[in-house]
């Protein structure tokens, strides 16, 4: 099973157990933080998340950090998600140093 399929399955399972927070009329807001959308892996993760979010009636807000070394940008994006009151934050984490 590929990592992308596992990510989508984990997202679907998470949605099944999502609490409603007493907001029957509001769609849950999920932030999705990814390093980039420059390759097929992250593009397919984004596509799968969009498909499942539509099926589960969840609003997704995507943030692209700008690369694997964009730690500061991703931290700022995480703060923005918290400030927006996101119900969940899905993180494809970046790293500061890529091993050689």
C-alpha positions as CSV (number, residue, x, y, z in Angstrom):
1,X,0.0,0.0,0.0
2,X,1.5,3.4,-0.9
3,X,2.0,6.2,1.5
4,X,-0.6,8.3,-0.3
5,X,-3.3,5.7,0.0
6,X,-2.4,5.3,3.7
7,X,-2.7,9.0,4.2
8,X,-6.2,9.1,2.6
9,X,-7.4,6.1,4.6
10,X,-6.2,7.7,7.8
11,X,-7.9,10.9,6.9
12,X,-11.2,9.1,6.2
13,X,-11.0,7.2,9.5
14,X,-10.3,10.5,11.3
15,X,-13.4,12.0,9.8
16,X,-15.6,9.2,11.1
17,X,-14.6,10.1,14.6
18,X,-14.7,13.9,14.2
19,X,-16.6,15.6,17.0
20,X,-19.2,18.1,15.9
21,X,-18.5,20.7,18.6
22,X,-22.2,21.5,18.7
23,X,-22.2,23.2,15.3
24,X,-24.8,21.3,13.4
25,X,-25.0,23.9,10.7
26,X,-21.3,24.6,10.2
27,X,-19.0,22.5,8.1
28,X,-15.8,21.5,9.9
29,X,-12.7,23.4,8.7
30,X,-9.5,21.4,8.2
31,X,-6.1,23.0,7.4
32,X,-3.7,21.0,5.3
33,X,-0.1,22.0,5.5
34,X,2.2,20.4,2.9
35,X,5.8,21.1,1.8
36,X,4.9,21.7,-1.8
37,X,2.8,20.6,-4.7
38,X,5.7,20.1,-7.1
39,X,5.5,16.3,-7.5
40,X,3.0,13.6,-8.1
41,X,3.1,12.4,-4.5
42,X,1.8,15.7,-2.9
43,X,-0.5,16.4,-5.8
44,X,-2.1,13.0,-5.3
45,X,-2.4,13.5,-1.5
46,X,-4.1,16.8,-2.2
47,X,-6.5,15.2,-4.7
48,X,-7.4,12.4,-2.4
49,X,-8.0,14.7,0.5
50,X,-10.2,16.9,-1.6
51,X,-12.3,13.9,-2.7
52,X,-12.8,12.6,0.8
53,X,-13.5,16.1,2.2
54,X,-16.2,16.6,-0.4
55,X,-17.7,13.2,0.5
56,X,-17.6,14.1,4.2
57,X,-18.8,17.7,3.8
58,X,-15.6,19.2,5.2
59,X,-14.0,22.4,4.1
60,X,-10.2,22.2,3.4
61,X,-7.8,25.0,3.5
62,X,-4.5,24.2,1.8
63,X,-1.1,25.8,2.7
64,X,2.0,25.1,0.7
65,X,5.2,25.9,2.6
66,X,7.5,26.3,-0.5
67,X,9.8,23.3,0.0
68,X,11.1,20.8,2.5
69,X,13.4,23.4,4.1
70,X,10.6,26.0,4.7
71,X,10.2,25.4,8.4
72,X,9.5,29.0,9.3
73,X,6.8,29.3,6.7
74,X,5.1,26.1,7.8
75,X,5.1,27.3,11.5
76,X,3.5,30.6,10.4
77,X,0.9,28.6,8.4
78,X,0.2,26.5,11.5
79,X,-0.3,29.7,13.5
80,X,-2.7,30.9,10.8
81,X,-4.7,27.7,11.0
82,X,-5.0,28.0,14.8
83,X,-6.1,31.7,14.4
84,X,-8.8,30.6,12.0
85,X,-10.1,28.2,14.5
86,X,-9.5,25.1,12.4
87,X,-11.1,21.9,13.7
88,X,-8.2,19.8,12.6
89,X,-4.7,20.4,11.1
90,X,-3.2,17.8,8.8
91,X,0.6,18.3,8.5
92,X,3.0,17.0,5.9
93,X,5.9,18.3,7.9
94,X,9.0,20.0,6.5
95,X,12.5,19.7,8.0
96,X,15.2,22.2,8.7
97,X,18.1,20.1,7.4
98,X,17.9,17.5,4.8
99,X,20.5,14.7,5.5
100,X,23.1,14.2,2.7
